[in-house]
Amino acid sequence: MSQLTETQQHSRGAGPAAGYLAGIRDVVVLELKQRLRSRGWYIMLAIWFILTGLVTWLTWASWNASQAAQRAYSGYVPPEASGPGSIIFEVVLAFVLLFALLVAPALSANAVNGDRAGGTLAILQVTLLQPGQILWGKFFAAWLAALAFLVASTPFLVIGVALGGMTLGHVLVALLMLAVEVGIVCAVGVGISALAGRPLFSIVVTYLAVAGLVFGTLISFGLGTGLTQGSVMANQAQYRNYSELTQPGPNEPEYTCSGPLREQPTMRTERVAWLLAMNPFVVVADAIPYPVRTDPLGFSSVGAIESISQGARHAMAGPDGTYPCANGETKPRYLSQATPLWPSGLGLQLLLAGLLMWLGWRSLRTPAHRLPRGTRIA
């Protein structure tokens, strides 16, 4: 700890900004040294690598079996289904995101109050370190530890490029968005850890916050759509036969519109689409630049992650862009990525994480005027 104090004193001569960053670096180094000494972290990393590899192999085997069965019974395979790369990429991406959201709270939700319970937080607070340096150091240490799990899963995402259907740009964008989402969860965990007095309580609350972003946004959107009853002007849709859609000419719409325009009751989903945009799966799925689909049936070759993006875009477009024959026009089943949805959702997530980090910074200021009952000081 004396070395940390000396580092702070020497960094003051290089300017306030350099001294502040040096303090954050020292906290990060101390945290990472503690984590790297733990054997459990390496065990979790090995289990993560094995599970991701197992999911990749099962997805590849399942794709081969489904393609063989489809050729045997129907003889028709969509043009986009030329390789297993796309489906492997999406399944592995969904698996990595799900488990990253489960691992990140465990690495961050006891970062501050764990030291408080152990009596080591007060030692940091009596040094030249500022509350912001302690908080940011804890955050970056937890984030770097969580990013190691993403690095371990990178080879399996690259397999999607090797097997066709995806490009290296898809992997880079996916990893970038995964890293951002993991960072947001770590910031939420560190902020709650600084606010809560007990490590167990902060871990539970952080998992509840993650569940709120993943499942709570879906529930809120579903309930909110019931409050957005409205109407749209549309006429009659006449659908084509399935056999006609599989013939050449895939750009032809699957139905035609005729008859007078009439007011049709519907739900104005665009009014509550911002709730859906906060979902981490929607943010990651919507940020990936998918290739243009040429299949006349639209969704027949869309994977799980891309379906999430399409569902969110349908909600954002509302009935004016998705209702059959709305305003007398045919509407595509597959919506292009002209207007991204993920920036608004990511902005709301950053606002939540920033608020919790600010409240956590306030709770670390010394001297503390009020402390929760049973809180250990030193």
N, C-alpha and C positions, 0 to 999 in steps of 0.2 A: 504493500500500500504506500510505503514511502517513495518507491519508484514512481508510482502514479502521481504523487504530489510533486516530485521533482520535474516530471514531464510537463505538468501544468505550469510550473514556474518558468521553465525554459521557453515554453511556447508563447508566453505573454510578450516576449520581445519580438516575435514575428507578426504581431497584430492580433486584434480581437478575434477575427474570423478563423485564423490559423489555430489559435488557442482553443477556440470552441470545438473545432473539428478534431483537434488532438485529444480533447477530453472524451469525445464520442468514440474515437478509435480505441482509447485505453479501455473503456467499458466493454466495447465489442471484443477486444482481445481477452479480457478477463472472463467474459461469458463463454466464449468459444473454447477456451482452455478447460473450463469446467465441464462443458458438454463433451469434448473430445476425450476426457478421462473416463467417461461413462461407457461401459461395454454395451449397455442396452441400446444406445444410439446406433451402434454398428449392427447390432442384431436386427433392429427395426429396418435399417437400410437394406440389409441382405434379404429380409423377408419381402420387402417392397419390390426388390429387383426380381425375385423368384415369382412372385404373384403376377407382376406385370408381364413377365415372359410367358407364364402359363396362360394368361388371358389372350395374349397374342397368338399363341399356338392353337388354342381352342377356336379362336375366331377364324384363323386360316383353315383349320380342318372343317369347321362348319360351312364356310363358304364353298369349299371344294365339294362337299356333300350336296349342298343345295343346288349348285350349278349342274352337277351330274344328274340330279333328279329332274331339274327343269328341262335339260336337253332330252332326257329319256322320255318324258311324258308329253311335252308340248313342242319341243324343238325350237322355241323362241327364247332368245336371250336379249335383253335390252342392249343397245350399243354401248352405254356407259359401263356395263358390267364386264369389261374386257379384262379386268384384273382384280385381285383381292386387296389392292393397296388402299383404296378408298374406305372400304368397310373396316379394315384393320386399323387404319388411322383414326376413324371416328370412335370405334369401340375402346381403343386404348386411351384416346383423349378423354372420353367420358369417365373411364375407370380412374385415370390419373387425377382428374379434377375432383371426383367424388372423394377419393381417399386423401387427397391433399387438403380438402376442407375438413377432414377428420383429424389429420396429423397436425396441421398448423395450430389449432387451439391448444393441443397438448404441449407444444413447444413454446407457447407464448403466454398462456393464461395464468401462469404462476411466476412469471419473470420478476415481478416487483414484490408482491406480497409473500412470495417464497423466501426472498432475502429478508423481508421484514420479520417473518416468523422465525427464521434462523438467526436473527440478530446481526446480520451483516449489512443490511441497508443503512443503518445508522452510521456505520463506519464510512460508507461512501458519502453520506450527506455531510459529514464533518470535514471532508477534504475540500479542495478548491473547486470540485465539480459542482456545476449548477444543476438544478432539477431537470432542465431540458436535455442536458448532456447525458444524464443517467437514463432518462426515458428513451431518448433516441438510440443510445447505445444498446439498451435492452431490446429495442425493436429491431435494429439491424442484425443483432446476433441471432434472434429468433428467425428472422427472415432468411439469413444465410443458411442456417441449419435446415430450414424447410426447403430451400432451393436445392440442397443436395439430393433430395428425393426426386425432384424434377430432372436433375442431371442424370440420375440413375435410370429414368424412364425414357430418356431421349433416344437411345438406340432403337427402341421398339416403335417410336414414331417415325424414325427414319426408314424403317422397313416399309412403311406405306409409300415412301418415295421409290424405293427399290423395286417394289412389286407393281408399280404403275398406278395411274389414276390421280396421283397427287404430285406436287412439286416441292422443292426445298423451301419455297416461300411460305407454303402452308404450315410446314413444321416450325419455321421461325416465328410466324405470327401466333401460332398456337402456344409455343413456349413463352413468348412474351406476355400474352394475355394470362396464361396460367401463373406466371411469376407475379404479375400485377394482382391477380385475385388472391394468391397466397399472401402477398404483402399486405393487402387490405385486412385479411383475417388476422394476421399477426398484429397489425396495428390495433384492431378491435380487442384482441386478447390482452395486449400490453396495457391499453388504456383501462380496461376493466380490472386488470390485475392491480393497477395503481389505485383504483377507486375502492376495491373490495378489501376487507380486512383478512379474510380467510382464503387460502389457496383453493380449497375444494369448492367454495362458493363461486369464485371467479371462473374456475374451469367450467362449472355447470352453466353459469350465465353466458359464457362465451359460446358454448355449444348450442345454447338456446338461441343466441343471436345468429349463429350460422344457420340453424334450422329455420329461423325466421326469414332469412334471405332466400333459402332454397325452397322451403315448403310454404312459409307464411306468405310470400309474394304470390304464389299460385292460388292459395286460398283466398287472399284478399282480392286478387283479380277476378276469381270466380264469383265471389259474393258481390263485387263491385259491378260486374256486368248486369246483374239483376236490377241494379238501380239506374241503368242507362237505357231504359226503354225508349225507342224512337221509331222512326219510319224512314223509308227510302222509296223513291219513285222508280219502278221497274215494270217491265212487261213480261210476256211469257217466254220461257226458255224451252227450246225443242232440242233434245239431246240426240246425237248421232249413235249409230250402232258401234259396239266395241270392235267389230271386224273392220269397219271403215277407218277407225283410228289407228290401226296397226299397219295400214297400207302406206305407200309413199305419200309424201306431203305432210310431214309432221307439224308444220307451222299452222295448219288449219285448226280453228277452234273446235272444241268437242261439242258445242251446241250453237244454235242460232237463236236470235231474238226476233220476236214478231208480236204484233198486237199493240193496243194502246197502253200508254204508261199509266200505272195505278199505284196508289200509295200502299206499300207493304210494311207491316210491323217487323221490326228487327231491333237488335241491340247495338248501340253505338260504342263499340269496344275501344275506339280510339281515345275515348275520354279517360279510360283507366289503364291504358297500355303502359303508362309510366311505372305502374306497380310491377308489371311483368318485366320491365326493363332492368329492375334492380336485381333480378335473379342472376347469380354467377354463371349458370349454364347458358342463359340467354346472352350475357355479355361476351363470353368466350365464343359461343356458336355464331353470333352475329358478326363478330370481327373477322372471321376466317373468310378469305375471298374464294368462294366456290366457283367451279367452272360453270359455264352456261349450259343448261340442260336442253337437249334437242329431242328428248323422248316425247312423243305426242301425248302420252298419258300423264306427263308432268311429274308426279310423285313416285312413279314406279321404281326409280333408281335413286331416290333420295334416302340418305342414311339417317341415323338417329340424331346426330348433332345438327345436321342440316335441317331436319324436320323441326327441331326446336327453333332454329332461326326463322324458318318459314312460318311457324305458328305465331311467333312474336310479330313478324311483319304483317301477317293477316290481321292480327289484333290492332296494330298501329294504323293500317290502311282503313279499317272500319268497313261498313257495308258499302260505301261509295266505291271502294276499290276491290271488293271481294264478292258482293252479293250478285248472283246470276242475273244478268240483264239489267243491272242498276243503270238508270238513265238511258236505257235502250242500247247498252253496249255490252259486248262479251267481255268477261273478266278472266284473266289467266289464272290457272291453278297454282302456277309457280311464279312467285314474285321476284323481281330482280332486286339487287342490292344497291339501288340508286340512292336511297336515303337510309343511312345507317341508323340503327336504333341503339347500339351499344354505348355511344358517347354519353347519352343522357343517363343511362343506368350506371355507368362507371362514375359519372359525376356525383350521383346521389350516394353511391357507396363510399366515395372519397369524403363526402361531406359528413357521413356518419362516423367514419374512422377518424377524421380530423377533430370532430367534436369530442369523441371519447379520449383522444390523445391530449386535447387541451384540458379537459377535466382531470385527467391523470396528472398532467403537469402541475395543475393547481394543488392537487393533493400532496405532491412531493415538496412543495415549498417549505422552507424552514425559516424561523421557528414555527412549528405547528400550533395554532391556537386551539384547535379541537381535535381530539382523537377518538375513534370508536372505542367502546368499552371492551377491555381485554386486549387492546393492541399493545404489542411489545415495542418499547422505545429503543432499547439497546441490548 
